[in-house]
Amino acid sequence: MKQVNRPHLHESLNQIIVKKDKLEIANWIETMELISNELQYLIPLEKRLLGAPAVNQSLLTVQRENQLRLGTLYRYERTMINAIEYDTTECDAYYLHAHEKNRDGFMDHIKTYTALKLTLLSKILERF
């Protein structure tokens, strides 16, 4: 997880918020990349141990969603380069809305993935 540097007194509130948001986005991306790596193990594990088509399909769906969301976060991270340059209320509202939308999507995805992972692990435990 990325480390937060203390804000400097010469930075504006907008600069501090943008730095915080960029850090948060980097942490989301790191988490999504870890999920992607986990899925590379969970999918074959499910095939070998359970062979349950419904669970396998759910894993593949989450894997696809993970890749799509990761792409969205990479694009969003690139747009944050311009965030400091624009200091208008309209721009602030746009970035706030975009950030909240991405946060909500990330959190929903984490909840879905976690529930699926727990379901998979519990089914493996039941079987063995």
Backbone torsions as a table, in degrees:
resi	resn	phi	psi	omega
1	MET	NA	142.2	-177.9
2	LYS	-70.2	149.0	179.9
3	GLN	-92.8	144.4	178.2
4	VAL	-93.9	126.6	173.7
5	ASN	-90.3	143.0	178.7
6	ARG	-64.0	140.6	179.0
7	PRO	-66.6	148.8	176.8
8	HIS	-91.1	149.5	-176.7
9	LEU	-63.1	-25.2	-178.1
10	HIS	-83.8	-5.0	-179.5
11	GLU	-84.1	142.4	177.0
12	SER	-76.4	163.4	177.9
13	LEU	-59.2	-40.3	179.0
14	ASN	-61.0	-43.3	179.3
15	GLN	-63.6	-39.4	179.9
16	ILE	-65.9	-43.7	-179.9
17	ILE	-64.2	-42.7	179.6
18	VAL	-63.4	-41.5	177.3
19	LYS	-61.2	-43.2	178.8
20	LYS	-63.0	-43.6	179.9
21	ASP	-64.4	-41.8	178.4
22	LYS	-61.9	-40.3	178.2
23	LEU	-64.8	-42.4	178.8
24	GLU	-62.8	-43.0	178.5
25	ILE	-61.8	-43.2	178.4
26	ALA	-60.2	-38.9	178.1
27	ASN	-68.3	-39.1	176.8
28	TRP	-61.5	-45.5	-179.4
29	ILE	-62.0	-44.5	178.8
30	GLU	-59.4	-43.2	179.1
31	THR	-64.1	-43.6	179.9
32	MET	-65.0	-36.7	176.8
33	GLU	-66.6	-37.6	176.0
34	LEU	-64.7	-40.8	176.8
35	ILE	-61.9	-42.9	178.7
36	SER	-58.4	-43.2	177.7
37	ASN	-65.3	-42.4	178.3
38	GLU	-60.5	-42.0	-179.0
39	LEU	-63.1	-29.3	177.1
40	GLN	-63.3	-23.4	177.0
41	TYR	-97.1	-38.4	-175.7
42	LEU	-67.7	-37.8	-177.5
43	ILE	-64.6	-51.0	177.2
44	PRO	-66.2	-32.9	178.0
45	LEU	-61.6	-44.6	178.1
46	GLU	-62.4	-43.4	-179.4
47	LYS	-60.8	-43.3	-177.4
48	ARG	-72.9	-40.3	-172.7
49	LEU	-93.8	-33.7	-175.3
50	LEU	-112.8	-49.4	-176.1
51	GLY	63.7	34.0	-179.8
52	ALA	-92.7	111.2	-177.1
53	PRO	-56.4	-38.2	-178.4
54	ALA	-66.3	-42.3	179.5
55	VAL	-67.8	-42.6	179.2
56	ASN	-60.6	-43.7	179.2
57	GLN	-63.4	-39.6	177.6
58	SER	-63.7	-40.9	177.9
59	LEU	-63.5	-43.5	179.0
60	LEU	-65.7	-36.1	177.5
61	THR	-65.5	-44.4	178.8
62	VAL	-65.9	-37.1	178.4
63	GLN	-62.7	-44.2	178.8
64	ARG	-64.7	-45.5	178.0
65	GLU	-60.1	-39.2	179.3
66	ASN	-61.9	-44.2	179.6
67	GLN	-65.4	-40.7	178.8
68	LEU	-64.2	-45.6	179.8
69	ARG	-66.0	-36.9	178.2
70	LEU	-63.0	-43.3	175.9
71	GLY	-60.4	-42.3	178.1
72	THR	-61.8	-42.5	-179.9
73	LEU	-68.2	-37.1	175.9
74	TYR	-61.4	-44.0	178.9
75	ARG	-65.2	-42.9	179.9
76	TYR	-62.6	-41.0	178.4
77	GLU	-58.9	-39.1	178.8
78	ARG	-66.8	-33.7	179.8
79	THR	-70.1	-23.2	-178.8
80	MET	-69.0	-14.8	176.0
81	ILE	-59.1	-36.5	-178.2
82	ASN	-85.0	-8.9	-172.4
83	ALA	-61.6	-37.7	-178.2
84	ILE	-74.3	-30.5	-176.5
85	GLU	-65.5	-31.7	-177.8
86	TYR	-102.4	122.3	-176.5
87	ASP	-124.3	54.4	177.8
88	THR	-116.1	159.0	178.9
89	THR	-62.2	-39.3	178.4
90	GLU	-59.9	-46.4	179.4
91	CYS	-65.5	-42.6	178.4
92	ASP	-58.2	-43.2	179.6
93	ALA	-64.3	-40.3	178.7
94	TYR	-61.6	-50.0	-178.4
95	TYR	-67.0	-36.4	177.2
96	LEU	-63.2	-46.1	179.1
97	HIS	-62.8	-46.0	-180.0
98	ALA	-62.1	-41.1	-178.4
99	HIS	-66.6	-44.7	179.4
100	GLU	-64.5	-39.2	178.1
101	LYS	-62.6	-44.0	178.6
102	ASN	-67.5	-38.2	177.9
103	ARG	-63.7	-45.6	179.1
104	ASP	-61.0	-44.3	178.3
105	GLY	-62.5	-41.8	178.5
106	PHE	-62.6	-47.9	-178.1
107	MET	-64.3	-41.1	177.2
108	ASP	-61.7	-42.2	-180.0
109	HIS	-64.4	-42.3	179.1
110	ILE	-61.6	-43.3	179.0
111	LYS	-62.2	-45.2	179.7
112	THR	-62.8	-46.9	-179.2
113	TYR	-63.1	-45.2	-179.0
114	THR	-62.2	-43.7	178.9
115	ALA	-62.7	-42.4	179.2
116	LEU	-65.8	-42.3	179.1
117	LYS	-62.4	-43.1	178.0
118	LEU	-65.4	-38.6	176.0
119	THR	-61.4	-46.9	179.2
120	LEU	-59.8	-49.1	-178.5
121	LEU	-64.2	-38.1	179.1
122	SER	-68.0	-37.3	177.2
123	LYS	-66.0	-38.0	177.2
124	ILE	-64.9	-43.5	178.6
125	LEU	-63.4	-40.3	178.0
126	GLU	-61.8	-39.6	-175.7
127	ARG	-75.3	-34.9	-176.4
128	PHE	-113.2	NA	NA
